[in-house]
Amino acid sequence: MPSVRRLAAIMFSDIMGYTAMMQKDEADAVARVKRYRQVLSDRVAAHHGEILQHYGDGSLTIFASAVEAVKCAREIQIALREAPQVPLRIGVHIGDVVREGDELYGDGVNLASRVQSLAPPGAVLFTARVWEDIRSHPEFRIVEIGNFSLKNVERPMAIYGLAGDGFPSLKRGEFNLPKGDAKGARIPSSARMYYILAGAVILTIATIIALRYSGFYTSDKPLTVAHSESPSIAVLPFKDMSPERDQAYFGDGIAEEILNALTHVEGLRVAGRTSSFSFRDEKTDVREIGTQLGVSTILEGSVRKAGDQLRITAQLINTKDGFHLWSSTYDRQISDIFTIQEEIAQAVVNQLAGILIKKKNSRSSNRVQITRPPTNRICAVNTC
C-alpha cells in the first residue's frame, strides 16, 4: 500500500494505572476499558475521526480538524466521569504525518504521545499548534500551563489544556513531569515546594545509605527487599531504536502485553506499570532500578523498524549484579501489530516463567497462554 503524507490532528489517549486496576480487580478493569473503548468509538465517529490503533490500554486516533479533535477529547473525558469512571489522559498535536494503511509515522505522532504522557487523569492537553486553531472558539476554556522539555524535542514546547467544566486544575506540580523542567518555564510556588521537599527526602536517603556503608549506621534488617527469596520482575518500556524514532507506542504495547501476562504467573511478583514506566527516560543502572522497585530481575528491550521489517530484542537482567540471565531477538514482518505483540509477549513470558519460577512438581507447568478471540483485534490483553 502506497504511503500518503498529510497534515493531521493526532490524539493519543491512555488509561492511567490500568495495570494496578487489573491486579486489584480484573473484572472491574475489563469493564472500564470496554466502557472507554465504546465511548471513544462513539465520540470519534461523531467528530469524523478515525481510530487507527488500540495499544494495550490506550489508543491512537486522527482527525482532519484540530477543533473536532479537541471537541471529541472533551466529550470523552466528560462521559468517562460517570460510573464506572475511567482515569483517562489525552494529548493532542497537529503534525505532518505519513500513513501506510493503519500505520502512522512522523514526529507529530511522537509529540502527541509525549503530551499525553504529561497529563494528569481526566485532562486534555495540547500543543501551541492546536491552540492556534481552537483559540477563536469560545466553547473552549483554555489555560496555558507553561513550557516543557519533551524527549527527543530540541526546544521546550508550550503546553495548553482544557479548563473549567470539571477538568483538572492543571497545576504544574501535579504533572507527570519529564526529568528536568524547561528553562524559563513558569513553576508555581506549590511546585517549587514540592521539589524542595522531594530534594530533602532524596538527600536524607542518600545520607542514610552513605552512613550505612561507612560503618556509622548498622541494622539487622536489609536496606532493601530487592533480592528477596520470592522471584520478582519489573518490565521497562521497550526502547524505540528505529531511525525515524516513530515506534515508541509499539514498544510500549509489547511491554504492556508482557507485563500483564506475567501477572498471571503464579508465585511471581510483578512491579506495576506506573512504577516501571517511570524509568522510561532515565539512564539509571538496572541495579539501582531493582533497588528502587524492590525486584530481583528487570526485563528490558528495544524495537527497531526498517521498511516492513521489525526486530524486537528482549533481555532479562539480574538486578543484584547487573548480568544478563537471558536474551532473545525476534524478527517479524509488519502485518498485524497486535498479532506481533501477542506472539512476542507469549514467547517471552513462556521463557521467563521457566527461568524465574522453579517447578515444585515435575508435572506442573508455568506456561502462560495469552488468548484472543480470533476475529476481534481490538481487545487488549486480558480484557476479552
N, C-alpha and C positions, 0 to 999 in steps of 0.2 A: 504494500500500500504506500503510495507516494506521501511524502511529508508536506505539511501545509504550515506556513508561517502566518501568524495573526496576532493582533493585539487582543488581550482578554482580561477580564476581571476574574482573578483566581481566588477561590475561597477554600481555606483549609479549616476543618473542624475536627475536634478531638475531645473525647470524654476524659476528664481528669480523674485519676485514681481508679481506673477501671479494674486493674489487676487486684487491687485491695478489695474492691467490691466482689470480685469473683471468689476471692479467698474467704470473705466473710459470709456471703450468701449467694451462691451461684444462680439459683432460680431468680432471685431478685435482680441480679446483674443482667441476666439474659433478658428479663422483661424490660429493663431500662434501655438496653442497647437496641432492642427491637422497636421500642417506642421512639427512640431517637431517629432510627432509620426511616420509620414511617413518616414522622414529622418532616424530616429532611426531604424525602421523596415528594411529599405533597407540596411543600413550600417552593422547592426548586422548580417543579413543573409549573406552578402558578406564576413564577417570575422568569420563565423562558430560559432557565439554566439547564445544565447537563451534569449529572454525576458521572465522573469518569472512573473513579476507583473508590472502593472501600478498602481500608488497610487496618486490620485489627479493630480498634475501637474508634477509628477516625475515617474521614472521607476527603476526597479531592473533587471540587466542583468548579465549573467555569460558567461565566456569563458574558454576554455581549455588551453589557452595560454595568458600570460601577453603581449606579443608582439602584438597579434591580438587585445587584449582589448584596448591597447593604440593607435594602428593604427586606430581602429574603432572610438575611442573617438576624435582623432584628425580630422578625416574626418567629423564627425558630427558637430564639432564646426566650421570648415571652411565652411561647407554647410549652416549652420544657420546664417552666417554673411550676406547672401544675403537676400533681401527683400522677405517677411516680416521677419525681424531679430527676433531671439529668444534669450533672455539673459539666456543661459543655464549654469549650474555649473555641473562639472563632477568630481567624485572621484573614484579612482581605488585602490584595495588592493588584495593581494594574501593571501588566508587563507584556513584552514581546515574547511569544512562545512558539515552539514548533510542535505540531501534533502529528503523530503517526498512529492512526486508529484510535485506540483508547489510551495511548501513551502520550504524555505531555512533557516537554523538555524546555529548559531555559532558566535563566536567573530569576525570572518572575515567579516560577514555581517554588524555588528555594526561599525567596524572600517572603512569600505568603506563609510558608511553613514556619519560618523564624518568627514572624509577627504573631502567629497563633501560639507558639510556644511561650511567648511572654505573658499571655493573658491569664488573669485570674478566672475561675469558673464563673460562667454567666455573662462574660464580657464579649464585646465585638470590637476588635482593634483593626486599624487600617493605616496605610501609609499616606504620605503627603499627596501622592498622585491620585489616590482615591478621594482624599479630602477636596482636591481641586475640582473634581467632578460633582461632588454632592453638597458643597458648602452653600450653594444658592437655593437649596431645597429646605424650606422652613420646617418640614416634618421631622427633620433630623436634629436632635440636640447633640452637639459635638463638643468634646473637651480635648484640648491639646495637652498631651501628657509630658512630652519632652523628647530629647534625643537619646537614642540607644545605639550602642555598638553591637552589631549583629555579626555572627560568624561568616567569614569569607566576604564581608562587605567592607570596602575600603574606608568609607566615611560614615560617621554616625548618621542615623536616619531619624527624622521626626515621625513620631507615632501619635495617632489620634484614636479616640474611642467614642462610642455612643454613651450619652449621659441621660439622666432622668429616667422616668418610666420604670423604675425599679432596677436599673442597671447598676453594677458595682460602682463604688466611688472612684475607682481608678487612681488611688493614691500610689505613688511610685514605690513606696516601701512594701506594698502588697504584691508586687510583681514577681514573676519567676525570672529574675534578672540574670543576664549572662554575666560571666566573670568580668568585672571592671565596668564602671559607668563611662559613658561617652564624655569626653572633655566638654565642659561648658553646659552640661545638662542641668536642668533645674531640679535640685533634690530638696524636698521639703524637710522641715526640722524633724518631723516624725521619722523619716527615713534616716536622717543623719544620726538620730538617737539609736535607731536600730543597728546601724553599722558600728557605733561606739560600743554598744552592749555586746554585739557579736565579736568585736575585736577583743573585748575584755575576757569573754569566755574562751576564745582561742588562746589568748595569752596565758590564762590560768591553766588550761590543759597542757600547753607546751611546757610551762614551768613544772607541773607535776611530773610529766614524762622525763624532763631533764633531771629533776631531783631523784626520780626512781632509778635512773641508770647511773647516776653519780654516786649512789650509795647513801644519800641523805634520807631517802624515803624507802621504807620496806613495807611489804604487805604479804599476807599469806594467800591472798586472792590474786589470780592473774589479772594483768592490766586490761585485757580484752577477752572476749569469748570467740574470737575469730577462728580458732583452731580447736574447738570443742570436738568431742568424740562423734557427735551427730553430724553426718555429712550435710554440707550446705553449699549453696551456689548463688551467685549473682550474675545476671545476663546483662551485659552492657550493650548499648546501641551499636549495630554494625556500622563501621565507618564507610563513608562514600569515597572511594578512591578512583572513581571514573574521571576521565579528563574533563568532562563537562560539569562535574560535581552536581548532577541532577538526580541522583538515586538515593538521597537521604531518606525519603519516605519509604522506599523499598527496603532499605536496611533496617529501618525501624520496624517495619512489618514482619520481617524474618525474626528479629529479636523478640518481638511481641509473641509470635507464634510459639517459639521455643520456650519462652518464659511461662506462658500459660500451660503448655503441655507438661513442663517439668513440675508444676504444682500438683500434678496427679501421680507423680512417682512416690509411692509410699516410703516413708522414712527419710525423705529429702526435704530440708528446709530451703526455701527459695526467697531471696530478698525481693521486696515489692518493686514494681515498675518505677514508681516515682523516685524511690531511693537510688535504684540502679541507673536510671536515665539522667540523674542529676550530674553524673560524671561524663556526660556526652562530650563536652568541650574541654574537659580537664586533661592535663598531661601528668596525672598523678600515678605514681608507681602502683602496680597491682597489689603489692604487699600492703601499702597504705590504704588502698580501697578495701581490701579484705578486712583490715583492722576497723575501719570506719563502719562497714556494713555488717561486721560480725560473721563473715563467711569464710570457709576454708578453700573455696575454689572460685575462679572467675571464668566465665565464658565470654570471649570477645571475638570479633570477626570483622570482615570487610566485604564490600561489594564493588565489583568492577564491571563496567559495561563497555563493550566495543562493538559497534554495529548492532547486530541482533544476537550477540553472544553475551552471556552473563557468567562471571566467575565469582563464586561465593566461598570464602575461606573462614573456617571456624577453628578456634584454639581454646583449649582448656588449660588453665594455669593454676598451679598451687600457690596460694597466697602466702604460705609460710616461707617459701624460699624463692618464689618468682620463676620457677622452672616449669616447662611445658609438661603436661601429663598426656595430652592427646591433641592432634590437629588433623584436619582433613580439608580437601578442596573439592568443590562441586562445580562442574561446568554444565550450563543449561542454555538452550536456545530460547529466546523470548517468544512465548506464545500466550499462555495464560499465567499471569504473575501470581495468582492465588494458588494455582496448582504447584508452581515452583516453590512458593513459600511453604506450602504444606509438605511437599516432598523433602525439602531440605530440613525442615523442623523435625519431621518424622525420623529421618536418618540420624540427625544429631542427637535427638533425645534417646533413641534406642542405643546409640553408642555410649552416651553419658550414663544411662541407667545402669549399664553393666559395669562401668568403671567406678561409679560413686557408691553404689549400693551393693554390699556383699550379700549374696544369697544365703539365707538361713536354711533353706531347704533346696536340695538339688533339683526338685521338681518345680520349684517356683520360678517365675519369670518376671523380669522388670520391664518387659517390652510395653511401651505405651502406644496405643493406637490413636492417631488423630483422624477422626472421621468427619466426612462432609456428605450432605445429600448430593447425589450425582448430578442434579440439574439446577441446583441453586448455588451460584457462585458468589452471592452477596454475603452469606453468613460468615461472621468472624469465628475464630477458633473458640470452641466450647459454647457457642451461642445458638446452635441448631438442635 
